[in-house]
């Protein structure tokens, strides 16, 4: 039994020692999803759309905040002129406007976030289809995310190939 184990170990090491790694085809590859999303044509368009809408919201809300701040200062300047009840009514009305503003701001941000998630989700679904088809066509048995790797041979990276496929097959944003 001891001799059989030694024989098997020697055979195992000999087969690996005499094999040529350049001839071995690895059915394992890896992909950098972030590279594909950030550098693809549609990915850049999605990022630009979300950034532009975010900037519009920021400017809109900044303008409303300035108006509310000016109104607050105006109300405070009238404190000594108005009777107590009128002043209190104006303060309450202003507080309602501020609460309404905060509610609108929250809704706007939620809508933008939902739009970003929906666009990204649809885009990622299309990327998944392309990756699956690419893996089938190229007989890839295992595809890993680059983020999960510690060390790897750069020849196993197919991110550029997938990026080219994504740019060819996905032309518009849904």
Secondary structure by P-SEA (a helix, b strand, c coil): caaaaaaaaaaaaaaaaacccccccccbbbbcaaaaaaccaaaaaaaaaaaaaaaaaaaaaaaaaaaaaaaaaaaaaacccccaaaaaaaaaaaaaaaaaaaaaaaaaaaaaaaaaaaaaaaaaaaaaaaaaaaaaaacccbbbbccccccccccccaaaaaaaaaaacccccc
